[in-house]
């Protein structure tokens, strides 16, 4: 769970960077958003147990 929280924090920091929203970084943005959703879902599942 700690590892997921660390990854969540890293991803949120990455998504907070304005440069990730530039056209040149569309793939990076998409990957970060998808991974962030996966991590959020896993954390929610763990916390609901």
Rosetta constraint file for C-alpha pairs under 8 A:
AtomPair CA 1 CA 5 HARMONIC 6.30 0.50
AtomPair CA 1 CA 43 HARMONIC 7.04 0.50
AtomPair CA 1 CA 46 HARMONIC 7.63 0.50
AtomPair CA 2 CA 6 HARMONIC 6.22 0.50
AtomPair CA 3 CA 7 HARMONIC 6.25 0.50
AtomPair CA 4 CA 8 HARMONIC 5.99 0.50
AtomPair CA 4 CA 39 HARMONIC 6.34 0.50
AtomPair CA 4 CA 43 HARMONIC 7.00 0.50
AtomPair CA 5 CA 9 HARMONIC 6.18 0.50
AtomPair CA 5 CA 43 HARMONIC 7.86 0.50
AtomPair CA 6 CA 10 HARMONIC 6.26 0.50
AtomPair CA 7 CA 11 HARMONIC 6.07 0.50
AtomPair CA 7 CA 39 HARMONIC 7.66 0.50
AtomPair CA 8 CA 12 HARMONIC 6.09 0.50
AtomPair CA 8 CA 36 HARMONIC 6.40 0.50
AtomPair CA 8 CA 39 HARMONIC 6.47 0.50
AtomPair CA 8 CA 40 HARMONIC 7.39 0.50
AtomPair CA 9 CA 13 HARMONIC 6.22 0.50
AtomPair CA 10 CA 14 HARMONIC 6.24 0.50
AtomPair CA 11 CA 15 HARMONIC 6.09 0.50
AtomPair CA 11 CA 32 HARMONIC 6.33 0.50
AtomPair CA 11 CA 35 HARMONIC 7.96 0.50
AtomPair CA 11 CA 36 HARMONIC 6.23 0.50
AtomPair CA 12 CA 16 HARMONIC 6.10 0.50
AtomPair CA 12 CA 36 HARMONIC 7.66 0.50
AtomPair CA 13 CA 17 HARMONIC 6.70 0.50
AtomPair CA 14 CA 20 HARMONIC 7.43 0.50
AtomPair CA 14 CA 32 HARMONIC 7.60 0.50
AtomPair CA 15 CA 20 HARMONIC 6.75 0.50
AtomPair CA 15 CA 29 HARMONIC 7.29 0.50
AtomPair CA 15 CA 32 HARMONIC 7.14 0.50
AtomPair CA 15 CA 33 HARMONIC 7.68 0.50
AtomPair CA 17 CA 21 HARMONIC 7.89 0.50
AtomPair CA 18 CA 22 HARMONIC 7.57 0.50
AtomPair CA 19 CA 25 HARMONIC 7.54 0.50
AtomPair CA 20 CA 25 HARMONIC 5.41 0.50
AtomPair CA 20 CA 26 HARMONIC 7.21 0.50
AtomPair CA 20 CA 28 HARMONIC 6.97 0.50
AtomPair CA 20 CA 29 HARMONIC 5.75 0.50
AtomPair CA 21 CA 25 HARMONIC 6.50 0.50
AtomPair CA 21 CA 26 HARMONIC 6.79 0.50
AtomPair CA 21 CA 29 HARMONIC 6.68 0.50
AtomPair CA 22 CA 26 HARMONIC 6.85 0.50
AtomPair CA 25 CA 29 HARMONIC 6.15 0.50
AtomPair CA 26 CA 30 HARMONIC 6.10 0.50
AtomPair CA 27 CA 31 HARMONIC 6.11 0.50
AtomPair CA 28 CA 32 HARMONIC 6.10 0.50
AtomPair CA 29 CA 33 HARMONIC 6.09 0.50
AtomPair CA 30 CA 34 HARMONIC 6.15 0.50
AtomPair CA 31 CA 35 HARMONIC 6.05 0.50
AtomPair CA 32 CA 36 HARMONIC 5.91 0.50
AtomPair CA 33 CA 37 HARMONIC 6.23 0.50
AtomPair CA 34 CA 38 HARMONIC 6.34 0.50
AtomPair CA 35 CA 39 HARMONIC 6.15 0.50
AtomPair CA 36 CA 40 HARMONIC 6.07 0.50
AtomPair CA 37 CA 41 HARMONIC 6.14 0.50
AtomPair CA 38 CA 42 HARMONIC 6.21 0.50
AtomPair CA 39 CA 43 HARMONIC 6.09 0.50
AtomPair CA 40 CA 44 HARMONIC 6.13 0.50
AtomPair CA 41 CA 45 HARMONIC 6.23 0.50
AtomPair CA 42 CA 46 HARMONIC 6.23 0.50
AtomPair CA 43 CA 47 HARMONIC 6.01 0.50
AtomPair CA 44 CA 48 HARMONIC 6.09 0.50
AtomPair CA 45 CA 49 HARMONIC 6.61 0.50
